[in-house]
Amino acid sequence: MPARRMVMAGLLLALAGCAAPGDMTAEEREAVASWRRSVSMAIAAKRYFPRDPSRVLSQMSGTTTIRFLVGERGAIYTPRIERGSGETLFDAAALTIVLSAAPLPPPPPVLLRDKPYTELILPIAFELRQP
């Protein structure tokens, strides 16, 4: 049987409720962009395609959007499914992927101006492909 692999797209992080880009200096914008790349890499390193040998997936691809808080030391708080994929295995795997990446790199100070955390929204896409 040909090997299967998982493609994970959508590691674009949306920052919710943080300083507007116009309120940031060039250095702060670069610090945020660098942090976002670091967070994406940390989460991508934990990715996997979920399997359950006791049942057949209802679909072979889907995207789950996760919303969570990142504390000033990189801890992950209150992860939740913002938008489900329609496949419970994908939704559970997306939560597991995010939680297993903790602690994340600490957010830059510009994202912590008003509170000791920042909020992220992360779409995690799953797709089975034949090599």
C-alpha positions as CSV (number, residue, x, y, z in Angstrom):
1,M,0.0,0.0,0.0
2,P,1.4,3.4,-0.9
3,A,2.6,5.5,2.0
4,R,0.3,8.3,3.0
5,R,1.4,11.6,4.3
6,M,-0.3,14.6,5.8
7,V,-0.2,18.0,4.4
8,M,-0.7,20.7,6.9
9,A,-1.5,24.1,5.5
10,G,-2.9,27.2,7.0
11,L,-0.3,27.8,9.6
12,L,-1.0,31.5,9.2
13,L,-1.6,32.9,12.6
14,A,-4.1,35.7,13.1
15,L,-3.6,37.9,16.1
16,A,-6.9,38.9,17.7
17,G,-7.2,41.9,19.9
18,C,-3.6,43.1,19.7
19,A,-2.1,46.5,18.8
20,A,-3.0,47.6,15.3
21,P,-0.1,47.5,12.9
22,G,-0.2,51.3,12.5
23,D,0.4,51.6,16.3
24,M,3.7,49.6,16.0
25,T,7.1,50.7,15.1
26,A,9.0,48.9,12.3
27,E,11.0,47.0,14.9
28,E,7.8,46.0,16.7
29,R,6.2,44.8,13.5
30,E,9.3,42.7,12.7
31,A,9.3,41.3,16.2
32,V,5.7,40.2,15.8
33,A,6.4,38.7,12.4
34,S,9.4,36.8,13.7
35,W,7.3,35.5,16.7
36,R,4.5,34.4,14.4
37,R,7.0,32.5,12.3
38,S,8.5,30.9,15.4
39,V,5.0,29.9,16.7
40,S,4.1,28.5,13.3
41,M,7.3,26.4,13.2
42,A,6.7,25.1,16.8
43,I,3.2,24.0,16.0
44,A,4.1,22.6,12.6
45,A,6.7,20.4,14.3
46,K,3.9,18.7,16.3
47,R,1.6,18.0,13.3
48,Y,0.4,14.6,12.4
49,F,-2.5,13.0,10.5
50,P,-5.0,11.4,12.9
51,R,-5.8,7.7,12.5
52,D,-8.4,5.5,14.1
53,P,-8.2,1.9,12.9
54,S,-11.6,1.2,14.3
55,R,-13.5,3.5,11.9
56,V,-13.3,5.1,8.5
57,L,-12.9,8.8,8.3
58,S,-16.0,10.6,7.0
59,Q,-13.7,12.7,4.8
60,M,-10.1,12.7,3.8
61,S,-9.4,16.4,4.3
62,G,-10.6,19.2,6.4
63,T,-9.6,22.4,8.3
64,T,-10.1,23.0,12.0
65,T,-9.7,26.6,13.3
66,I,-8.4,26.8,16.9
67,R,-8.5,29.9,19.1
68,F,-6.2,30.2,22.1
69,L,-4.4,32.5,24.4
70,V,-0.6,32.7,24.7
71,G,0.7,34.0,28.0
72,E,3.8,36.2,28.6
73,R,6.0,33.1,29.1
74,G,4.6,31.1,26.2
75,A,2.0,29.0,28.0
76,I,-1.1,28.1,26.1
77,Y,-4.5,28.8,27.7
78,T,-8.1,28.1,26.9
79,P,-7.7,26.4,23.5
80,R,-11.0,25.9,21.7
81,I,-12.4,25.0,18.4
82,E,-13.4,28.2,16.6
83,R,-14.6,26.4,13.5
84,G,-14.8,22.6,13.2
85,S,-13.8,20.6,10.2
86,G,-16.8,18.3,10.2
87,E,-14.5,15.4,11.2
88,T,-14.1,14.8,15.0
89,L,-10.7,13.2,14.5
90,F,-9.4,16.3,12.8
91,D,-10.8,18.6,15.5
92,A,-9.3,16.6,18.3
93,A,-6.0,16.3,16.5
94,A,-5.9,20.1,16.0
95,L,-6.3,20.7,19.7
96,T,-3.7,18.1,20.5
97,I,-1.2,19.6,18.1
98,V,-1.6,23.1,19.6
99,L,-1.4,21.9,23.2
100,S,1.6,19.6,22.5
101,A,3.6,22.6,21.1
102,A,3.5,24.3,24.6
103,P,5.3,26.3,25.8
104,L,5.5,28.5,22.7
105,P,8.0,31.2,22.3
106,P,7.0,34.2,24.5
107,P,5.1,36.9,22.7
108,P,6.9,40.2,22.1
109,P,6.1,43.0,24.5
110,V,4.1,45.0,22.0
111,L,1.5,42.2,22.1
112,L,1.3,42.3,25.9
113,R,0.8,46.1,26.3
114,D,-2.7,45.9,27.9
115,K,-2.8,42.3,29.3
116,P,-0.5,39.4,30.1
117,Y,-1.5,37.3,27.1
118,T,-2.3,37.6,23.4
119,E,-4.9,35.7,21.5
120,L,-4.2,33.6,18.3
121,I,-6.5,32.1,15.8
122,L,-4.9,29.2,13.9
123,P,-6.4,27.2,11.0
124,I,-4.9,23.7,10.8
125,A,-5.6,21.8,7.5
126,F,-5.5,18.1,7.1
127,E,-5.3,16.2,3.8
128,L,-4.3,12.7,2.9
129,R,-2.3,12.5,-0.3
130,Q,-0.7,9.6,-2.1
131,P,3.0,10.1,-2.7
